[in-house]
Amino acid sequence: MKRILCILLAVALIFSGASPAYGAAKGNVPRLSARKITLRVGISKNIKIKNKPSNATISWRSSNKKIAVVKNGTVTGQKAGNAVIACHISYRVSGKKTTKRLKVSVTVKNAKSVYPQHVPYGKGIGAKPGRVVWSYNPQAVEWNGKGYWWKTANFDEKTVLKMVRESVASLGGSKKVKKGWTNLFKAHNKRNGNGKKGYQKGQKIAIKANINGSGVFDDDDSGRTKMSYTNPVLLKCFLLSLVKDAGVNPADITVYDVSRIFPAYMVNMCTEGELKGVNFVGRNNGVADKDSPINWSYKFKGAVNYLPTCVTEAQYVMNLANLKGHSYGITLCGKNHFGSFINGNEMRPPEGANLHQFLTMDEMGVYSPLVDLMANYQLGGKTVFYMLDALICAPSEGDDIVGSNARWRQYPFNGGYTSSVFVSQDPVAIDSVGADFLMNEPTVTNNNGSLKDNATVENYLHEAGLVKTAPSGNAYQNGNGKNVGNLGVHEHWNHPISRKYSRNLGKKEGIELIQILH
């Protein structure tokens, strides 16, 4: 009898010590990664569940959705105040159902307004004056944050092409991309006194890309750097839309940046198939038009700068810049033209031109060469279309892009990639929107000391918006002896979540931000 009892006891101990088939073991209790968090309005933080049971049922709730909302553990601040986020976890332990109610105390603080609020400066321009279109689709980027960001496998080409097309259509005030392109060209030609016709076959287009991170120190054309430059998939999709939707002959398109070297893989993918014939001009093959020096409206010493022939021979220019920070603050469509001229300094034309002195003053109301470039009759004067590449953004031009410094915390990114494209016909409006996004993003400002809390980086936008009576007192000209009366409209959004500008609020003047959020 004793022997039988010992056997039964041993069997019982074996079964009692076995792990359950599913759920959580005793002592392995679920808990949250934080008990208290503090957020700014418009900023998100992900709350993780530690010791998460398998096959658990999880639900999240906010005690006050006006203060903070939660979705799948991501909490976003809505307005200043306090709220409690509750996480309900139902699971089984040894076959017995268990429910845990975990809480996180949330304090939301108002977003710090670094840029002073003001009425719109200047007048909106474009088919839809002052309109900026923002297309966001998280399916566009599939990068795991490791290796080279620019690998084409990291992006969904169909999604990116759709984003380009929907943005162009909306910017032109149409549901169809072809009609959108027609409206954009017509609006540009009308504003410049070139009649009401749209794009005509045989007219040449020069596209200024931002290839700043490629060929920085040598003539390496591999593109193998983790620094930022124009997204290759976005460039290809943009070219496809021009060719297939706008009806432009590939041979009439030149993509250029005469201060850098285009990666060979990028050139190959953008010159094959339907894009065969597209031209690329870098510093290795750029030709200066000695009859077209840049005339600055402010006197200073520096090399004589010449525009490349691909610009002077073109009827239209398109500005494809990056949304990113810079070691001097921000670099958007305005600064993109630092790669649009040639002088004796092949590797660093802006240094040869002595331009950086004006970007490091940390002052408002001072002359800006960016405004001269925006106003130049061969550059800004010819520009029919502006785009900010915001698929993956860098804190600064010299930073290596890695997953940790490219994932943004603003709504709706919520710890993911920006996966966005911005377009406009108004150079001041699109850079104003870009500046708002950059200044309100902790991932950028925490990695870029020159931008954080530095409102003076928008000096050029004040100068551009008030160009007729610029705060600096400088009389800006178009590079051909004519004073400039208007370049576009500048202001800041009303709120970091709703992101409304004056035209969104029913005003007659200002920026209109159209949000296409997928």
N, C-alpha and C positions, 0 to 999 in steps of 0.2 A: 504493500500500500504506500509506504514511504517513497519507494522508487517511482511509482506512478505519479504521486504528488509533485515530486521534483521535476519530472518531465513536463507536466502541465504548467508548472511555474516558469520553467525556462521558455516554453513556447509563448506564454503570455508576455514575458519580458521582451522577447524578440519583436512581437507585433506592436507592443506599446512604444518601442523605441524607433520604429520605422517612420520615415518621413511620409506625410500625406501625399496622395497622388497629385493633388493640386492645392493651391492656396498658399498659406504662410505657416511656418512652424512657430510653435510657442517661443516667445522671447525675441523673435524676428519681427518686431512690431513696426508697422508703417509710420513714418513721420515726414514732415515737410522740411525742405532745405532752409527755411527761415521762419521765424515767428513774428518778426517785425520788419517792414521795409518802408523806405521813404522814396517817393517818386516826384518828378516834376510833371506838370500837365503835358500830355502828349507823349510821354516816355513810357516804355514798357519794360517789364522784368518778368522772367520766367521762373516760376516756383516749381521745383522738382520734388517728386515723391521718392523718398529713400526707403529701401526695403519694400519696394512695391510688390505685392503678391501677384502671382500669375493668375490670369483670368479674373482679375478684380474688376468690379463695376465702379466707375469713378464719376462723380459729378461735382461741378464747381458753382458757387453762388457768391454774389456780392450783396452785402447788407445795404449798400447805397450805390446804385449804378450811375447816379449823377456825379459821384465822387471818383469811383473806380469801377471798371468793368473787368471781367475775367473770362477767358476762353482757353480751354485746354491747359490751364495753369499759367497762362500769360496774362499778367495784370497790367492794365493801362490806365494812367491817371487822366481823369476827365476835367476836374476842377479842384481847387484847393479845399481841403477838409480831411476828415477821417472816415474810414470804412473798415469793415471786417470781411475778409475773404474766407469762406468756409469750403472745405474739401470733404466730401462724403465718400468713403471707401468701404465697399461691401465685398467680403471675401469669406472663405471657409478655412477653418483650422480643424484638422482631424475630422472633417465632414460636418462640422458645426458652423453655421453662418454667423459671421461677426461683422459689425459695422463700426467704423471709426469716424468721428467727426473732428477734423483738424482745422485749426484757425490760424490766420495770418492777419496781424494788425497793420493796416496801410495808412500812411500819412502822405497826402498829396499836397505839394507846394506849387504855387504859381510859377510858370516859366519865367525865367529872368529875361527881360527885354533889353538886349544889348543895343540893338539898333533903335534909335529914337523914332517914335511914331510921328508921322507928318502927313499932310495932304499930298495927293499925287503931284509929282514934279514932272512937267512936260506933258506932251500929248501922245496918246497911243497911236501906233501906225500898224498897217496891215490890212488884209482883206476883212478881218474882224479886228479893229483897232485895239491894241493892248492885250490881245488874246495870247495866252500860253496854254498849251495842251500837255497834260501829264498823263502818260499811259504807264500803268503798273501791272505787271503780271509775274507772280512768283515762279511760274512754270518756265520762265525764260532762262533761268540760271539753275544749273544742276551740279555745281561745283561742290566738292566735299571740303574745300578749304586747304587742300594740300597740293604741293607741286606748283606748276605754272598756271596762273589764273586764266591766261589767254588761250589755252588749248580749246580748239573748236568743239570738242566733245563735251565741254562744260556748259554749252548753250544749246537751246532748242531753236533751230533756225526757223521753223514754221511759226513758232510763237513770236519770235522777234520780228519776222516779216509782217505778221498780223498787227503788231504794235506800231510799226512804222506806217503801215497803210491806214489804220484807224486814226492815227495822230494827224497825218496829212489831210485826210478827209475832214476831220473836225476843225482843223486850223483854217481850212478853206471854206468852212461853213456848209459842208455837204456831207451826205451819207456815203458817197462814192469817192474813191481815191482819185480816179481820173479827173472828175469834176473839181476835186479839191486842188489838184495841181494846176488846172486851168485857172481857177480863181486866184491862186497865189501869184502866178506869173502876171495875170492881168492887173491885179492890184499894185504889184511892184512897178510895172510899166507905166501905169497911170500916174502914180506918185512921182515918178521920175520924168514925166513929160514925154514918154515914148508911145503915147497912144493907148488904146484899149485892147490891143492884141495880146494874145498869150504867147507861149513859147513857139518859135518858128523853127522848122527843120533846118539844120546846119548851124544854128547858133551854138557857141561853145560855152561850156560850164566848167568853172574851176572850183574844186571842193577843197577847202582848207581843213585837213585832218590834224589832230594833235598827236604827233608821234614822239613826244618829248622823251619817253623812257627808252627808246630804241636808238642805238648809235650815239649815246651820250658822250662816250669817251674815245670811241674809235669807229671804224667803218664796218663793224660786224653787222651783217644783215640777217642773222639767225632769229632775232627777236627774243632770244632766250634771256630774258630779264624778268624779275618779279615787279619791276616798277611799272607804272601805268602808261598806256598809250591807247589810241583808238581801238575799240573792240573790233576784231576782224569780222565776226559774224554780223554785227550791226552794220558795219561798212558795206559788206556784201549785200545785205537786205536793202539798205538805202539805195545802192546802185541798181539793184533789181527793180525797185519801184520807179526810179527815174527812167530806166529803159523800157520796162513793160507797161507802166502806168502813165508816165508823162510823155512817152514817145521820143525820148532822146537817144540818138545814135551813140553807142558806146565810144566810138572813135572821137566824138565831140566832148568827151568828159575827161578831165585831168584831175587826179587826186594829188595834192601836193603838201609838202612841208619842207621848205628849202633849208631848214636848220638841222634836219635829222635824216636817218637812213630808214627806209621802209623795210620791214621784215620780208624776206623772199617768199615765205609761205603765204603771207597776206597778199602780196602782189599776184602770186600764182592763182589763188582761189578767187580773186576779184577780176581776173582777166581771161577766164575760161568759160566755155559754153556760151550762154546768152550775153555774157559780159566781155566777150572777146573784142579787143580793140581799145578798152579803157586804158588810159595813160597814167603813169605814176612818175612824179618828179620830186626827188629829194635833193639833199645838198650835193650828192654825187653827180647829178645831171641837170641841176637848175641853171638857167641862163638869165643873167641880169639884163633888164631892159634899161640901157644907159640913158634913154630919153625919158625915163619915168622915175626920177628920184623922189623920195618922200620929203615933202616940205612940211616941217613942223611949225605950229603956230606960236611956239615959244622958243626963244633963242637959248641954245646951250651947245657946248662943245661935244663933238662925237663924229664918228665916221659918217660919210655919205651913204645913204641906204637906197638901194634900187629894188623896185618890184620885179618879180620874175616875169618872163614873157608869157607864161601860161596864164597869168592874171591879166596883164594888159591886153592880151589878145582875146580874152573871153568877154562875152556879153553879160554873163551872170557869174556871181560868186555864191557859194554855199558854205556856211560856217559850221563845221562838225567838231565841237569842243567836248571836253570832259567835265563832268561835275566832280570836282575834287578840291581839297585844300591845297595850299601852296606855302612854301617857306616864307613867303611875304604876305600870306593871308589867304587869298582865294585866287583861283585861275579858272575863268569861264570863257564865254565867247569873246569878250573884250580882249583878254590877254592872249587868246589863241593866235592872234595876228603877229605875235612876237616871232613866229616862224614864217612870216610872209615877206621878208626882205633879205637882201643879200648885201654884204659889205666885206671888208677885208678879213673879218673874223669868221671863218667857216664854221667852227665848232660852236661859237657863242655870239651870233650876230647881235643880240640885244646888249651884250656887254660892249661890243665894238661901237654900238650906237650910243652907249652911255645912258641907257634908259632906266636901269635898276635904281639909280639914285632917287627917282621920283616915287618908287614903290616902297621905300624903306623909311619914309619920313614919319610915319605914324601920326599924321596930321590931317585935319579936314580943311577944305578950302584952299588946296594947293593944286597947281597944274598937274594934269595927268596925260601922258602920251597915249594912254589907252583911248582917250576920247578923240584924239587926233586920228588914230587908226580906225575907230568906229565911224568917223566923219569923212575919211578919205574917199574921194570920188571913185577911185579905182577898187577900193576894198569895201567898206561899209556901203558906199553909194551904189555898188553893183549887187549887194547881197540880197537875194530873194528869199532866203530860208536859213534859219538858225536851228541847230539841234544840240542838246546836251546829252552825251552818252553817259547814262547813269545805271548801266546794268550792274557793274561792280565799281565802287568808288574807293579812292585812296585818300587817306588823311592829308597827304602832301605829295608833291611831285617826285620827291626823292625817296619815298618810303617803299619798301617791299610790300606788296599786297599779299596778305595772309588772311585766313578765315577770321581770325580774331579782330583785325582792324578794318574789316570790310563789311561786317554784319552790323546793321544799324538798329538802334533801340527806339526810334521814332515809330509812331503809328503811321501806316499799317505794316511796317517792316517787322517790328516785334522780334528783333533778334535774328532776322534773316537778311538776305542781300537786298539791295535797293531795287534791282530788277526793273528799272524804269527808263523811259525815254521822255525827254522834254523837247517841244518844238515851238517856234514862234516866228513871226516876221518882224517883231519888235526887239532889237538888240538890248535895249535898256530893261524892258519888262522881263525877258527870259533870264538875264543875269540877276535881276532883283529877286526873282523866285528862287533861283539857285543859291543866292546868298542867304535867304531865309532858311532853306533846308540845311545848309552847311553850318550856320551859326547855332541852330537848334539841335544839332546832333552830338550827343556826348561822345560817341565813338570817334568823331572827328576832332572835336575841341579838346578832348583829353589826350589826344595824340599829336596835337598841333598847337604849341604854345603861342605861335605868332597870330593865330586866329582867335583863340579863346579870349572872350571879354574885350576884344579889340574892335570897336565900332568904326575905327578909322579906315578899315579895309574897304569900306563902301564909298570912300571919297570920290572915286571915279564915277560912281553911279549918281551922286549928287551933281558932279560937274556935267555929266551927260544929260541928266534930267532937266537941269537948269542951264543948258548950254548957251542959250541966248544971252543970259545974264549970269554967267557962272560965278559961284562963290569966290573963286580965286581971282576974279577980275580979268582972267585971260580971255581974249577974243579968239575963239576957236574957228578955224577955217577948214574948208574941204580939201586942202592940199592943192587947190587950183585957183586960189585967190578969192574964193567966195565965202563970206561969213555964214555960219551954220545957225539956223533958227530953231530946229527941233530934231532930236534923234530918237525919241521914244519916251515912255513914261516909267517913272520910278516911284515905288512905295513899298510898304511891308504888309504882310498878312495880318488879319485881326486876331487870329487864334491858332495855336499849333496843332489843333485837330481839325477844325472846320476849314482852316486855310482859305478864308475868303478875302478878296480884295475889293476895291471900290465898285467895280462894275458888277461883281457878284452880289453886291449889296444894293444894287439898283441905281448907283450913281452914273452920271453921264460920262465921266472921265476916270481913268485909272486902268489898272490891270484886271483882266478877267482870266481866272485860272479854271480851265476845264479839266476835271478829274475823271479819268477812265480807269477805274480800279477793278481788277479781276479777282 
